[in-house]
Amino acid sequence: MARLRAPGGCPWDREQTFDTIKPYLLEETYEVMAAIDARDWPELTGELGDLLLQSVFFSQMASEQNLFSISGALDAINEKLIRRHPHIFGDQTAKTEGDVRRIWSEVKAEEKKRKGEPAAGLLDSVPRALPALVEAQQITTRAAHVGFDWDNAEQVLEKLHEELAEFDAARRADSEDGASQEELEGELGDMLFVLVNLARFVKVDPEQALRKTNAKFRRRFGYIERKLGERGKSPEEATLSEMDALWEESKR
């Protein structure tokens, strides 16, 4: 990467900045996740290399500006892993996952105190730039750790039915009295938020669950397109009943 960025190196690599490379970081992250979902280990090998390249790229640009180097980034994570695992590298004891989370939080709080940073709110460390589904998962998990939570999944289901009823009422009002799109958006958001909580109670990752459902829909709709193609038709030319029948066939 240093050679690519040097005078006489690759024109494209030399033009890149922190901001122009950011989108590739996100893209490579999702490609790693796709390879894991597919259990395609050769593909994952390559995708992890692509993801590592982003760290190398950012670090090289930082080194050129005398900000830090790749070795500094690696040293930082090594030190953090040791510091936040005193139950492994120190004299503390952790017998459960809850113990580990408590120790991790305590060490983070102590780090902020040493840096003179103000005490952060519980949810402040959850990045607002996360995809909304992941953000909801993280903030509800953190709130639950301090006891702000339902007692069981049945209560969450009751809340889901309540939110469904509120959404339906807003939808009906929209068609009758002109309820605002903002109200519908709010009610739908509430419903999705409760679904994320339900996923947490049954120990399902909602992001992964939705990704798998998306992949399933792609497979089944692709089957419809292929079968229609064999009949000399496109989806636009087919009836809904035809496509429904092929959808059921694809499930079998």
Backbone hydrogen bonds, N-H to C=O, Kabsch-Sander energy under -0.5 kcal/mol:
donor,donor_aa,acceptor,acceptor_aa,energy
5,R,1,M,-2.0
6,A,2,A,-0.8
9,G,6,A,-2.6
10,C,4,L,-0.9
14,R,10,C,-2.4
15,E,11,P,-1.2
15,E,12,W,-0.6
16,Q,12,W,-0.8
16,Q,13,D,-0.7
21,I,17,T,-1.7
22,K,18,F,-1.1
24,Y,21,I,-0.9
25,L,21,I,-1.4
25,L,22,K,-0.5
26,L,22,K,-1.5
27,E,23,P,-2.3
28,E,24,Y,-2.9
29,T,25,L,-1.7
30,Y,26,L,-2.0
31,E,27,E,-1.7
32,V,28,E,-2.0
33,M,29,T,-1.9
34,A,30,Y,-2.2
35,A,31,E,-1.9
36,I,32,V,-2.0
37,D,33,M,-2.5
38,A,34,A,-2.0
39,R,36,I,-1.1
40,D,35,A,-2.2
41,W,39,R,-1.1
44,L,40,D,-2.5
45,T,41,W,-2.2
46,G,42,P,-1.5
47,E,43,E,-2.5
48,L,44,L,-2.9
49,G,45,T,-1.5
50,D,46,G,-2.1
51,L,47,E,-2.3
52,L,48,L,-2.6
53,L,49,G,-1.9
54,Q,50,D,-0.9
54,Q,51,L,-0.6
55,S,51,L,-1.0
56,V,52,L,-2.1
57,F,53,L,-3.0
58,F,54,Q,-2.6
59,S,55,S,-2.3
60,Q,56,V,-2.5
61,M,57,F,-2.2
62,A,58,F,-2.3
63,S,59,S,-2.4
64,E,60,Q,-2.0
65,Q,61,M,-0.9
65,Q,62,A,-0.5
66,N,63,S,-1.6
67,L,62,A,-2.9
73,A,69,S,-1.8
74,L,70,I,-2.2
75,D,71,S,-2.6
76,A,72,G,-2.1
77,I,73,A,-1.8
78,N,74,L,-2.1
79,E,75,D,-2.6
80,K,76,A,-2.1
81,L,77,I,-2.5
82,I,78,N,-2.0
83,R,79,E,-2.7
84,R,80,K,-2.7
85,H,82,I,-1.0
88,I,85,H,-2.1
89,F,85,H,-2.9
90,G,86,P,-1.1
92,Q,86,P,-1.3
100,V,96,T,-1.8
101,R,97,E,-2.4
102,R,98,G,-2.3
103,I,99,D,-2.5
104,W,100,V,-2.7
105,S,101,R,-2.3
106,E,102,R,-2.4
107,V,103,I,-2.6
108,K,104,W,-2.2
109,A,105,S,-2.3
110,E,106,E,-2.1
111,E,107,V,-2.3
112,K,108,K,-2.0
113,K,109,A,-2.0
114,R,110,E,-2.3
115,K,111,E,-1.7
116,G,112,K,-0.5
116,G,113,K,-1.0
117,E,112,K,-2.4
124,D,121,G,-1.2
126,V,123,L,-1.6
130,L,127,P,-1.1
135,E,131,P,-2.7
136,A,132,A,-2.6
137,Q,133,L,-1.8
138,Q,134,V,-2.3
139,I,135,E,-2.7
140,T,136,A,-2.1
141,T,137,Q,-1.7
142,R,138,Q,-2.1
143,A,139,I,-2.1
144,A,140,T,-2.1
145,H,141,T,-1.4
146,V,142,R,-0.6
146,V,143,A,-1.0
147,G,144,A,-1.9
148,F,143,A,-2.1
149,D,147,G,-1.6
155,Q,152,N,-0.5
156,V,152,N,-1.2
157,L,153,A,-2.4
158,E,154,E,-2.1
159,K,155,Q,-2.0
160,L,156,V,-2.3
161,H,157,L,-2.3
162,E,158,E,-2.0
163,E,159,K,-2.6
164,L,160,L,-2.5
165,A,161,H,-2.2
166,E,162,E,-2.0
167,F,163,E,-2.5
168,D,164,L,-2.5
169,A,165,A,-2.3
170,A,166,E,-2.1
171,R,167,F,-2.6
172,R,168,D,-2.5
173,A,169,A,-2.2
174,D,170,A,-2.0
175,S,171,R,-1.5
176,E,172,R,-1.6
177,D,173,A,-2.7
178,G,173,A,-1.1
179,A,173,A,-0.7
184,L,180,S,-1.6
185,E,181,Q,-2.6
186,G,182,E,-2.3
187,E,183,E,-2.5
188,L,184,L,-2.5
189,G,185,E,-2.4
190,D,186,G,-2.2
191,M,187,E,-2.0
192,L,188,L,-2.4
193,F,189,G,-2.4
194,V,190,D,-2.0
195,L,191,M,-1.9
196,V,192,L,-2.0
197,N,193,F,-1.6
198,L,194,V,-2.4
199,A,195,L,-2.3
200,R,196,V,-1.8
201,F,197,N,-2.1
202,V,198,L,-1.7
203,K,200,R,-1.1
204,V,199,A,-3.0
209,A,205,D,-2.6
210,L,206,P,-2.5
211,R,207,E,-2.3
212,K,208,Q,-2.3
213,T,209,A,-1.9
214,N,210,L,-2.8
215,A,211,R,-2.2
216,K,212,K,-2.2
217,F,213,T,-2.6
218,R,214,N,-2.4
219,R,215,A,-2.2
220,R,216,K,-2.4
221,F,217,F,-2.9
222,G,218,R,-2.3
223,Y,219,R,-1.8
224,I,220,R,-1.8
225,E,221,F,-2.3
226,R,222,G,-2.3
227,K,223,Y,-2.7
228,L,224,I,-2.6
229,G,225,E,-2.2
230,E,226,R,-1.8
231,R,227,K,-0.8
231,R,228,L,-0.7
232,G,229,G,-1.5
233,K,228,L,-2.9
237,E,234,S,-1.1
238,A,234,S,-0.9
238,A,235,P,-0.6
243,M,239,T,-2.1
244,D,240,L,-2.7
245,A,241,S,-2.2
246,L,242,E,-2.1
247,W,243,M,-2.3
248,E,244,D,-2.2
249,E,245,A,-1.8
250,S,246,L,-2.6
251,K,247,W,-1.6
252,R,248,E,-1.5
